[in-house]
């Protein structure tokens, strides 16, 4: 494959991670609001009153954390930063657990970022 083609693949992987990261932020907001909405219907259960906000906050923060990594890595890929390539490969490996879409996105991202032509794009220019 030629270098221009791999640039398009890397840009597409970056856009995928930024786009799915934004969707993740929206999903985290939905989880947060859902748990706090459900909290309004619990009156005489002290264990559930402590558990629902904790679960809602914890799940939302985990989703926001991984979405942030995807967005940061995706933006870094647009400028061919070596750290972004490593970060996106780690996030992609974790995304492989999200069957089936996360697996497809993760496998494609890892495939693109492991190609020899892609490695050449992320090397600093020689003087």
Secondary structure, DSSP 4 states (H G I P E B T S, - for coil): --HHHHHHHHHHHHHHHHHHHHHHHHHHHHHHHHHHHHHTT--S-HHHHHHHHHHHHHHHHHHHHHHHHHHHHHHHHHTT-HHHHHHHHHHHHHHTTSTTHHHHHHHHHHHHHTSHHHHHHHSPPP-
